[in-house]
Amino acid sequence: MSKLAAAKPCAGCGHTEFTRDFLATAGDILCLQCGMVQIENPIVSEVQFGESSSGAATVQGAMVGADQARVYNMRNSLESREQTLMNARQKIKLLAAAMRIPEYIHESAHGWFKLALVQNFVQGRRSQNVIAACLYVACRHEKTPHLLIDFSSRLQISVYSLGATYLKLVRALQIQRLPLADPSLFIQHFAERLDFAEHTAKVCRDATKIAQRMSSDWIYEGRRPAGIAGACLLLAARMNNFRRSHSEIVAVARVGEETLQKRLNEFKNTSSALLSVLAFRESAPTHDSQPPSFHKNRSIESKIEELLRQRSRTLQNGVGLCGGQKAEEREARNDELLKAVLLGGDIKEEDLEIALDRILQGQKKTLDISLYRTPAQIQNEEDLRKQIDLNRPRNLVPNNPTTSQILAKVRDEEIINTDDEDEEVLNIKLNDEEKQQKERIWIALNHDFLIAQEKKRLKIEADELTGNTSGQPRKRRKIKDADSLLDDAAVANAINLIGEGGRTISPAENAKQMLQKKSFSRKINYSSIGDLFNE
């Protein structure tokens, strides 16, 4: 036994010297004074060296990583988890090279993939989706100009499935402080693809300043960064006399044309949009504008106020007819309900019940009118119905005109007259010049088909002149009708059943005649054949 020193004294006697029991299989650590077991089944953490049969020094033990399930056996056979990590590293490296992502970012993405593997997030999902999501998370942390749709287009997968995987990854790994993408990061990336040549830096500088003004005017919040960057680049291109259409910006920024137009409309309502190009470049930032939602709510409120004013004017004009105070109270309640619905406020339960009662009362009044009718009203309705039935023509179907009668009434002459006032009707008929122009257009559209048909016709004529019939298709043999075949077989059977003298032959005689034509067989009882049909 060897003496060991421990930081903690013995729990039984307080002695500080211990020894390892090498005779026991577990290798327990015992107290030298009282023999109490201090540590059971200890794990050896120190590095020990040994000597192989050839005399070389070897390290005893093995390394077990935090994400490994068992010891690496060093026999060229990797564990499934290690193979997954190696394949993921290779795929991340290839995707990062295709997307021009630096090496330190795809190393960070591999770390995110390790965490996802520990959380069993990879199981049951496509590896390329998880790899792209991890790489996008790393790019967001490093604030690079890469969009999620760039990864989906590179991998040829749906951006919606990739976005769902990204959101689930963020939720599974509890990534809470993921930085928001700055739209100014995408301006340089988009400008390089719009071909501004040597003016790229100037356009990017103007677009960045527009983006800063949008940030001050509360247009950044809640908007996609690609849409903000696309709108800024479109305005900056117009400021530098570059004609870039909405479709070109949409193709580069990967946003909808309506989204791009909304960003432009929101910037139009700011104070910076009123400045000229020179004043915008040289002037200091003006005062900040209100958020777009503020302007939207104010416009809704103005519409509501105008509607309420119209209703009040209508109420004042018809106070004497509707009943005065009750009509005013009813209209006031309607106005409150209208405000609550349009502004998204809370609706009182009492007001809702009053409105429902009013609707039910109106329906009940209509129902009462239909139910409580006098006998005279009912009799008048029945008389009117009988009068309509008497005037209705009988036998409608035989009296309907036939097709020949309808066609006989159609005029053969031209329906279009020169004195017609409808321009579309007059322009239906083409003159000679328009006919020739339409014919030329049709020939130009069907040029290839007409040439192919003409070549086929000339080849058939040449084959007929030379007698070459090898290329002609064979005629398929006609198959007789099934009914005619059945009729022929029935006629043949009837003829066979007619004997000499025109008499018919019974089935028994027919069977005997058939057997007589054959050689005599010992295996057939000919007498019993005749008895078969006699029964």
Residue, then its C-alpha position, 0 to 999 in steps of 0.5 A: m500500500s502507498k500513502l496518500a494525502a487528502a485535503k479532507p480529513c477522515a470522517g471517523c478519526g480526523h486523520t489525514e493520511f490514506t492509502r489505496d487498497f490495491l488488493a481490492t478490485a474497486g481500489d478503495i481509499l482507506c484511512l491509515q489509522c482507523g481503516m474507514v473507507q474514505i472513497e469508493n470506486p475512485i476515478v483515476s484522473e492523473v496521467q500514467f505511462g506504460e511501456s509496450s512490448s517494443g519498449a516504446a512509452t505509451v499513455q494509459g487510459a483514454m479521453v472521453g469528451a463531453d459529447q461522447a457516449r463511450v471511449y474512442n477505441m482507436r481502431n479506425s471505427l468512429e462512433s455515429r455521433e463523431q461521424t455526424l460531426m465530421n460530416a457536418r463540419q465538411k458540409i458547413k465548410l462547403l456551404a460557407a465557401a459557396m456563400r463567401i463566409p469567413e472561416y471563423i464564422h463557420e467554426s462558430a456554426h460548427g459549435w452551434f451544430k454541436l449544441a444542437l446535436v447534444q439537444n437531439f435537435v438533429q434527429g428527424r430533420r434534414s441535415q442541410n436545413v440544420i446546417a444552414a440554420c446554424l450558419y445563419v445564426a453564426c452570421r447573425h451574431e457576426k452581423t454579416p450581410h447574409l439573408l435566410i433566402d440566400f441559403s435557401s436559394r443556394l441549397q435549393i430548398s424552401v425558405y419556409s421550411l428553412g425558416a421553421t427550422y431556424l425558429k425551432l433551433v433558436r427556441a431549442l438552444q434558448i438563444q435570447r440575445l440574437p442581434l437584429a440585422d442592420p439594413s445598412l449591412f445589406i446596402q453594399h451587398f445589394a449595390e454590387r449586384l446592381d452594377f453602378a460601376e465606379h459610382t458604387a461608393k457614392v450610391c452606397r453613401d447616399a443609401t446609408k444616409i437615407a437608412q439613418r434617416m429612416s432609423s430616426d423616423w421609426i421606420y426600422e422597427g418591425r420591418r424586414p431589413a432587406g426591404i429597408a435596404g432595397a428602398c434606400l438603394l432605389l432612392a439613392a440610385r435615383m439621386n445619382n441619375f441611375r434608372r433602376s426599376h422596382s423589378e430590379i430591386v425586388a430581384v436583388a433584395r428578395v422582397g415583394e414589390e408591394t413591400l418596397q412601395k410601402r417603405l417608399n410611401e412611409f419615407k414620403n411622409t417624413s420631413s426628409a422627403l421634402l428636401s432636395v437632393l443637394a439639401f439632403r446631402e449637405s444639411a444636418p438631420t432635421h427633427d424626427s418624424q412620427p412613426p408610420s403607425f401614428h400617421k395611420n391611426r390619425s387618418i383612421e381617427s379623422k375618417i371616424e370623426e367625419l363619419l360621426r359628423q355625417r351621422s349627426r347631421t342626418l340625425q339633426n335633419g330627421v329628429g322630428l320624424c324619428g322621435g326626438q330624444k330616443a333617436e338621439e340616444r340610439e344614435a349615440r350608442n351606435d357611435e360608441l359601438l362604431k368607435a370601439v370596433l374601429l379603434g380596437g377598444d373594449i366593447k361594454e357588455e351592456d351596449l352589446e346586449i342593447a344592440l342585439d335586442r334592437i336587432l331581435q326586435g326588428q326581426k320580430k316586427t318583420l315576423d309579426i307583419s308576416l304572421y298577423r295578416t287579415p283574412a281579406q289580405i290572405q284572400n287577395e293574395e290567393d286571388l292574385r295567384k289564381q289570376i297569374d295561373l290562369n294567364r300562364p300558358r299551358n303545354l309549354v314544351p310542345n309549343n317551343p320552337t324547333t331548331s330549324q324554326i330558330l335557324a330560319k329566322v337568322r338573316d344571311e346578310e351581314i349584321i354589321n351596318t355602316d351606320d352602327e355607332d359601336e366602335e368595337v362592332l365596326n372594327i370587327k370586320l377587317n379590310d384587305e390591308e388588315k387581312q394581309q397583315k394578319e395573314r403575315i403575322w400568322i405565317a410568321l408564327n407558324h413558319d416552322f410548322l408550314i416548312a415541315q408540312e411542305k417537306k413532308r408533302l414533297k417527300i411523299e410525292a417523290d416516293e410515289l414518283t420513284g416507287n419507293t414504298s419502304g417508308q410508307p406505313r403499313k396498313r393495319r389489318k381490320i378485325k371483324d366485328a365480334d357480332s359478325l364472328l358470332d353470327d358466322a359461327a352460329v350459321a356454321n353450327a346450324i349447317n353442320l346440324i343438317g343431315e341428308g334429305g334436309r333433316t336435322i341431326s340430333p346431338a347424339e348422332n353428331a357425336k357418333q359421326m364425329l367419333q366414327k371419323k376417328s379410329f376405334s378406341r378401346k377406352i370409349n364405351y360407344s353404347s353409353i354415348g347414345d344413352l347420354f342423350n336419350e335420358 
